[in-house]
Amino acid sequence: MRVPSGVVGAALCVATCGLLPSAAAHATQPARDEPIGGALLTGRDAVSQPLEGAPALPTGLTASAWVIADADTGEVLAAKAPHAHYLPASTLKTLTAVTLLPLLDPQRQVKVTWHDAAVDGSKVGLVPGMSYSVSKLFAAMLVVSGNDAADALAQAAGGMRRTVQLMNATAHHLQAYDTVARTPSGLDAPGEHTSAYDLALIARAGLDMSDFRHYISIVRSRMPAPHQKHFEIYTHNHLLTTYRGAIGVKNGYTDAARGTYIGAATRGGHTLIVTLLHAQPYFWDEAKSLLNWGFAAEGHVIPVGLLVGPEQPTEQPPPVADDPSTRQTVVLASRHHSTFAWWQLSALAGSAAVAVLVTARRQRRRHRHRLSLPPL
């Protein structure tokens, strides 16, 4: 697909002139008569609408907020405090992935900096000065929650500030208005928050992406090490290996956030999403019980809300790739596995809003027990 010269010029202007909107601008929810997803998704009490034969909701859940939703239809089957704001911990890495997967060539080599390698919290062990493929960095970020890999991907996409702004633009596009990102890794930061409802929106968007589904399903992989050696990494997502039908997604933990989780499972061709926020560190049994309830409740409950679609359908010009020597952004030819949504480019332009319409086809389908755990 040929890219109009105006788009190239606008992207270069954005990269070199720094015309970037504030993160907060992309996290402000417009005035509405009811919350996103439906009027029942208010308050902090558990809400469900059982019919005859419906199973009872699980009891003894420690999570302050949770959602169980149908990934296929978008129906929210039950929820507790779905729009309440909590720290995301490493579940925010799903937003990083949904944002950056369309932008970065998986074969591109990224040289890791000392700053990337020295990040706090969970790390895969990237070596400063070594180069890693983008695909290996995505695996490290989503399989073992590597904060060093998240930071390296952010640098590859144009830097921390630009990546966080793109993440907030992505959240806004998905109508995840409860979400404000301040880091690509989900480490606690002032003003950073999300909701159980938003995590379900983000996960559902990710499940529409084949690369995302691939990375979250990895149980074991290998990472390069110095002197032509490798080391093995193994998933941190316990449900991926213990729950029938589990397909991933992401867990997290910090002392402030407590346990956070997004999970998805498929049975009989039917996929459910569960999200938990501010839970005890060992939340796996809670996630299992909600998934079990969701599969048993199919056809026996009236949905309490809906996972909404993106803010507006958009056509997609080619991806943006980063020049690692200058960190400037240029538009390259499109790749079959990677698309860059027009709303992301226009979000970057900010006050110099680009007024170019590009048409293209858009595809879419429908731990531990101890409180001294390192942040994930």
QUIFEN-V349227 format. One record per residue. N is the residue number from 1. SS is DSSP state (H for helix, E for strand, - for the rest). OMEGA is omega in degrees with one decimal (none if undefined). D_FIRST is the distance of its C-alpha to the first C-alpha in whole Angstrom. Layout:
{{N & SS & OMEGA & D_FIRST} {N & SS & OMEGA & D_FIRST}}
//
This chain:
{{1 & - & 179.8 & 0} {2 & - & -179.7 & 4} {3 & - & 176.4 & 6} {4 & - & -177.0 & 10} {5 & H & 179.3 & 12} {6 & H & 178.7 & 15} {7 & H & 178.4 & 13} {8 & H & -179.3 & 13} {9 & H & 179.9 & 17} {10 & H & -179.7 & 18} {11 & H & 178.5 & 17} {12 & H & 178.4 & 19} {13 & H & 178.9 & 22} {14 & H & -175.2 & 22} {15 & H & -173.1 & 22} {16 & H & -177.1 & 25} {17 & H & 177.2 & 27} {18 & - & -179.8 & 27} {19 & - & -173.2 & 26} {20 & - & 178.4 & 27} {21 & - & 177.5 & 28} {22 & - & 178.7 & 31} {23 & - & -177.2 & 31} {24 & H & -178.6 & 34} {25 & H & -178.0 & 32} {26 & H & -179.6 & 29} {27 & - & -178.5 & 32} {28 & - & -178.9 & 34} {29 & - & 176.3 & 34} {30 & - & -179.6 & 35} {31 & - & -178.7 & 38} {32 & - & 178.9 & 38} {33 & - & -179.5 & 41} {34 & - & -177.9 & 41} {35 & - & 175.6 & 39} {36 & - & 177.0 & 36} {37 & - & 177.3 & 36} {38 & - & -173.2 & 39} {39 & - & -178.8 & 43} {40 & - & -176.1 & 44} {41 & - & 177.8 & 42} {42 & - & 176.8 & 45} {43 & - & -174.9 & 48} {44 & - & 178.4 & 48} {45 & - & 175.2 & 50} {46 & E & -178.4 & 49} {47 & E & 174.2 & 48} {48 & - & 179.0 & 47} {49 & - & -175.6 & 48} {50 & E & 170.1 & 50} {51 & - & 179.0 & 51} {52 & - & 179.8 & 54} {53 & - & -179.5 & 53} {54 & - & 176.0 & 51} {55 & - & 176.5 & 52} {56 & - & 176.4 & 53} {57 & - & 177.3 & 50} {58 & - & 177.5 & 51} {59 & - & 176.6 & 54} {60 & - & 178.8 & 54} {61 & - & 179.3 & 51} {62 & - & -178.5 & 51} {63 & - & 177.7 & 47} {64 & - & 179.7 & 47} {65 & E & 176.8 & 44} {66 & E & 176.9 & 42} {67 & E & 168.2 & 40} {68 & E & -171.7 & 40} {69 & E & 176.7 & 37} {70 & E & -177.8 & 35} {71 & - & -177.3 & 32} {72 & - & -176.9 & 31} {73 & - & -175.4 & 32} {74 & - & -178.6 & 32} {75 & E & 172.4 & 36} {76 & E & -174.2 & 38} {77 & E & 177.0 & 41} {78 & E & -176.7 & 43} {79 & E & 170.1 & 43} {80 & E & 179.5 & 45} {81 & - & -171.3 & 45} {82 & - & -179.0 & 41} {83 & - & 176.8 & 40} {84 & - & -175.4 & 43} {85 & - & 176.9 & 41} {86 & E & 174.1 & 42} {87 & - & -175.0 & 41} {88 & - & -167.1 & 38} {89 & H & -170.6 & 39} {90 & H & 171.4 & 36} {91 & H & 177.8 & 35} {92 & H & 178.5 & 32} {93 & H & 175.3 & 31} {94 & H & 176.0 & 29} {95 & H & 175.6 & 27} {96 & H & -179.1 & 26} {97 & H & -179.9 & 25} {98 & H & -179.3 & 23} {99 & H & -169.5 & 22} {100 & H & 179.1 & 21} {101 & - & 179.1 & 19} {102 & - & -171.5 & 16} {103 & - & -168.6 & 16} {104 & - & 175.6 & 18} {105 & - & -176.6 & 17} {106 & - & -179.9 & 20} {107 & - & -178.1 & 21} {108 & - & 177.9 & 21} {109 & E & -178.0 & 25} {110 & E & 177.8 & 27} {111 & E & -176.3 & 30} {112 & - & 178.6 & 32} {113 & - & 175.4 & 35} {114 & H & -179.8 & 38} {115 & H & 177.5 & 37} {116 & H & -173.6 & 35} {117 & H & -174.3 & 38} {118 & - & -178.7 & 40} {119 & - & 179.4 & 39} {120 & - & 170.1 & 42} {121 & - & -175.4 & 42} {122 & - & -179.6 & 40} {123 & - & 175.5 & 39} {124 & - & 179.3 & 37} {125 & - & 176.5 & 39} {126 & - & -176.3 & 36} {127 & - & 178.6 & 38} {128 & - & -179.9 & 37} {129 & - & 176.3 & 36} {130 & - & 177.1 & 34} {131 & E & -179.6 & 31} {132 & E & 176.7 & 29} {133 & E & 176.4 & 26} {134 & H & -179.1 & 24} {135 & H & 177.2 & 24} {136 & H & 179.3 & 28} {137 & H & 176.2 & 28} {138 & H & 178.0 & 27} {139 & H & -179.6 & 29} {140 & H & -179.4 & 32} {141 & H & -172.5 & 31} {142 & H & -179.2 & 31} {143 & H & -177.8 & 34} {144 & - & 172.4 & 36} {145 & - & -178.0 & 35} {146 & - & 174.4 & 35} {147 & H & 176.9 & 35} {148 & H & 177.8 & 35} {149 & H & 178.0 & 31} {150 & H & 179.8 & 30} {151 & H & 178.6 & 31} {152 & H & 177.1 & 29} {153 & H & 178.3 & 26} {154 & H & 177.7 & 27} {155 & H & 178.9 & 27} {156 & H & -178.8 & 24} {157 & - & 175.9 & 22} {158 & - & 178.0 & 24} {159 & - & -177.6 & 27} {160 & H & -175.4 & 30} {161 & H & -179.0 & 29} {162 & H & -179.3 & 26} {163 & H & 178.7 & 25} {164 & H & 177.8 & 28} {165 & H & 176.8 & 27} {166 & H & 178.0 & 23} {167 & H & 179.0 & 26} {168 & H & 174.9 & 28} {169 & H & 176.6 & 24} {170 & H & 179.0 & 23} {171 & H & 179.4 & 27} {172 & H & -179.9 & 27} {173 & H & 179.9 & 24} {174 & - & -174.4 & 26} {175 & - & 174.0 & 29} {176 & - & -171.4 & 31} {177 & - & 176.1 & 33} {178 & - & -171.6 & 35} {179 & - & 169.9 & 33} {180 & E & 177.9 & 34} {181 & - & 172.9 & 32} {182 & - & 178.9 & 34} {183 & - & 174.8 & 33} {184 & - & -174.2 & 31} {185 & - & -175.3 & 33} {186 & - & 173.2 & 35} {187 & - & -177.9 & 38} {188 & - & 179.1 & 41} {189 & - & 179.8 & 40} {190 & - & 177.1 & 41} {191 & - & -178.8 & 40} {192 & - & 178.6 & 38} {193 & E & 175.6 & 38} {194 & E & 176.7 & 36} {195 & - & 178.0 & 38} {196 & H & 178.1 & 38} {197 & H & -178.7 & 36} {198 & H & 178.5 & 33} {199 & H & 176.5 & 33} {200 & H & 175.8 & 33} {201 & H & -177.4 & 30} {202 & H & 178.9 & 28} {203 & H & -179.8 & 29} {204 & H & 176.0 & 28} {205 & H & 178.5 & 24} {206 & H & -179.3 & 25} {207 & H & 173.9 & 26} {208 & - & -175.8 & 22} {209 & - & -176.4 & 21} {210 & H & 179.5 & 21} {211 & H & 178.2 & 22} {212 & H & 179.7 & 24} {213 & H & 178.6 & 26} {214 & H & -174.8 & 26} {215 & H & -176.5 & 28} {216 & H & -179.1 & 30} {217 & - & -177.8 & 32} {218 & - & 175.6 & 32} {219 & - & -177.1 & 36} {220 & E & 177.5 & 37} {221 & E & 179.5 & 35} {222 & E & 177.6 & 35} {223 & E & 178.1 & 35} {224 & E & 175.2 & 35} {225 & E & 179.3 & 38} {226 & - & 176.3 & 40} {227 & - & 175.0 & 41} {228 & - & 178.4 & 39} {229 & E & 179.4 & 40} {230 & E & 170.6 & 39} {231 & E & -174.1 & 40} {232 & E & 172.9 & 39} {233 & E & -175.7 & 38} {234 & E & -173.1 & 39} {235 & - & 172.0 & 38} {236 & - & -176.5 & 40} {237 & - & -174.8 & 39} {238 & - & -177.7 & 42} {239 & H & -178.1 & 41} {240 & H & -179.1 & 38} {241 & H & -176.2 & 41} {242 & H & -176.2 & 44} {243 & - & -177.7 & 43} {244 & - & 178.4 & 42} {245 & - & -177.9 & 39} {246 & E & 179.2 & 37} {247 & E & -179.3 & 34} {248 & E & 71.1 & 34} {249 & E & -171.7 & 33} {250 & E & 174.7 & 34} {251 & E & 178.4 & 38} {252 & E & 176.5 & 39} {253 & E & 160.4 & 43} {254 & E & 178.9 & 44} {255 & - & -177.6 & 48} {256 & - & -178.1 & 47} {257 & - & -168.9 & 44} {258 & E & -177.0 & 46} {259 & E & 176.3 & 44} {260 & E & -174.6 & 41} {261 & E & 165.0 & 39} {262 & E & 176.7 & 36} {263 & E & 176.4 & 36} {264 & E & 178.8 & 35} {265 & E & -179.5 & 36} {266 & E & 173.6 & 36} {267 & E & 179.8 & 39} {268 & - & 180.0 & 38} {269 & - & -176.0 & 35} {270 & E & -174.2 & 35} {271 & E & 175.1 & 34} {272 & E & 175.3 & 36} {273 & E & 173.0 & 35} {274 & E & 175.8 & 38} {275 & E & 179.2 & 38} {276 & E & 174.8 & 41} {277 & E & 176.3 & 42} {278 & E & -179.5 & 45} {279 & E & 172.5 & 47} {280 & - & -177.3 & 49} {281 & - & 178.7 & 48} {282 & - & -172.0 & 48} {283 & - & -171.4 & 46} {284 & H & -180.0 & 45} {285 & H & 177.6 & 48} {286 & H & 178.5 & 47} {287 & H & 178.4 & 44} {288 & H & -176.7 & 45} {289 & H & 178.1 & 47} {290 & H & 176.6 & 45} {291 & H & 177.3 & 42} {292 & H & 178.4 & 45} {293 & H & -177.7 & 46} {294 & H & 179.1 & 43} {295 & H & 179.5 & 43} {296 & H & -175.8 & 46} {297 & H & -177.9 & 46} {298 & - & -179.0 & 43} {299 & - & -177.4 & 45} {300 & - & 178.1 & 47} {301 & E & 170.1 & 46} {302 & - & -179.4 & 45} {303 & - & 178.4 & 42} {304 & - & 179.9 & 42} {305 & E & -174.9 & 39} {306 & E & 169.1 & 35} {307 & - & -173.9 & 32} {308 & - & 175.6 & 30} {309 & - & 178.5 & 26} {310 & - & -175.5 & 24} {311 & - & 175.8 & 25} {312 & - & 175.6 & 22} {313 & - & -178.1 & 19} {314 & - & 172.2 & 16} {315 & - & -169.0 & 13} {316 & E & 168.6 & 10} {317 & E & -176.0 & 8} {318 & - & -177.2 & 8} {319 & - & 173.6 & 11} {320 & E & 177.0 & 14} {321 & E & -174.0 & 16} {322 & E & 173.2 & 19} {323 & E & -172.6 & 21} {324 & - & -178.2 & 24} {325 & - & -177.5 & 26} {326 & - & -175.0 & 26} {327 & - & 174.9 & 25} {328 & E & -174.6 & 22} {329 & E & 177.6 & 19} {330 & E & 178.6 & 16} {331 & E & 179.4 & 12} {332 & - & 177.5 & 10} {333 & - & -175.7 & 7} {334 & - & 175.2 & 7} {335 & E & -173.7 & 10} {336 & - & -176.1 & 11} {337 & - & -168.9 & 14} {338 & E & 178.5 & 13} {339 & - & -178.5 & 12} {340 & E & -174.4 & 13} {341 & E & -177.8 & 14} {342 & H & -179.5 & 14} {343 & H & 178.4 & 18} {344 & H & 179.3 & 18} {345 & H & -179.4 & 17} {346 & H & 176.2 & 19} {347 & H & 177.9 & 22} {348 & H & -175.1 & 22} {349 & H & 176.0 & 22} {350 & H & -174.7 & 25} {351 & H & 177.4 & 27} {352 & H & -169.9 & 25} {353 & - & -178.6 & 23} {354 & - & -177.1 & 19} {355 & - & -179.8 & 19} {356 & - & 179.3 & 15} {357 & - & 179.9 & 14} {358 & - & -178.2 & 10} {359 & - & 177.7 & 9} {360 & - & 176.5 & 8} {361 & - & 177.4 & 10} {362 & - & -178.7 & 13} {363 & - & 178.9 & 15} {364 & - & 173.4 & 19} {365 & - & 171.6 & 22} {366 & - & none & 25} {367 & - & -161.4 & 47} {368 & - & -172.6 & 49} {369 & - & -168.2 & 52} {370 & - & -177.0 & 53} {371 & - & 179.8 & 52} {372 & - & 179.1 & 52} {373 & - & 173.6 & 48} {374 & - & 178.6 & 46} {375 & - & 179.3 & 43} {376 & - & none & 40}}
//
